[in-house]
Amino acid sequence: MTRVVTCITILAIIGLVAATGCEILPPPSPSGDGVYIFDGHTLNGWVQRGGQAHFSVQNGMIVGETVTDTPNSFLCTQREYGDFSLDLEFLVDEGLNSGVQIRSQSLPDYKDGRVHGYQVEIDPSRKPYAGQPKNLLADGRPAPSTEPRAWTGGIYDEARRGWLADLTRNEPARRAFRRAAWNHLRIEAVGDSIRTWINGVPAADIKDNMTPKGFIALQVHSSDVAGLHVRFRNIHIQEIGPALR
C-alpha cells in the first residue's frame, strides 16, 4: 500500500509541474558558478518599489500581476550587483510590457525615489509598429509596418535617457521572442559593456558607464487592464570579478 501511495504522490507532482509549465528548481550552484537569487519559495531578499502591482510566489515562479491606476512597479533585490552574468526565464501575457532592471537605483533626491537605470525590455505587443526609428529587415530594407515592434532584449534607460539600444536593425533578435511560451534571457554586464541575448540570439550590445552598480529588479509596467501576468523563474546570477574578466 505504501508503494502505491508513493507512486500516486509522484505522479501527482509530475502532473502539477506539467500543468503549470514550471520545472522544479535545482539547488543553488556552488559560489564559483553563481547562485539562484530567487529561492523558488519566498520573496526573501527582494523588496517592492514604485507602483502597487501584485508580486507573489506560485509554483516556483515569481508572478507579477497588473492592477490599474498605479505607476510602474518593481520587485528589487536588496543587494546591489556590479559585474555579472544573469540568466532567467520569463513568460508574459499578451498586452503586458515588462522588463528586467540591472544596475538600477532608487534615490531620495532623484524624482522622489523613482526606480531608474538600465532595463532589458520585455516587449510582447502584437500591435503594428509604424513609429521611428523604423524596423529593418536583415537585408536593410524597411520591415512591413504591419509587424509589431518586438524589441524584447533591447536596452531602455528607465526614467532617465530612454532607449539606448533598440532592435530596429536586428531582425533575428526581434523574431527570437516566443509568444505565449517561456523565453530565456541572458544579460552580461562587465565594466562599461552590457550585452543581451533572447533565446540564445544576440540582441543588444552597448558601451555605457553611467551606472557601474545597482540592484536588479523585475518590472510590471503600468496598465489600464487588471489581471495581466508576467512570470519569472530560474533567476541565476554569476558575479564576475577582475580575475574572471
Secondary structure, 3 states (H helix, E strand, C coil): CHHHHHHHHHHHHHHHHHHHCCCCCCCCCCHHHCEECCCCCCCCCEEEEECCCEEEEECCEEEEECCCCCCCEEEEECCCECCEEEEEEEEECCCCCEEEEEEEECCCCCHHHCCEEEEEEECCCCCECCCCCCCECCCCCECCCCCECCCCCCEEEECCCEEEECCCCCHHHHHHCCCCCCEEEEEEEECCEEEEEECCEEEEEEECCCCCCEEEEEEECCCCCCCCEEEEEEEEEEECCHHHC
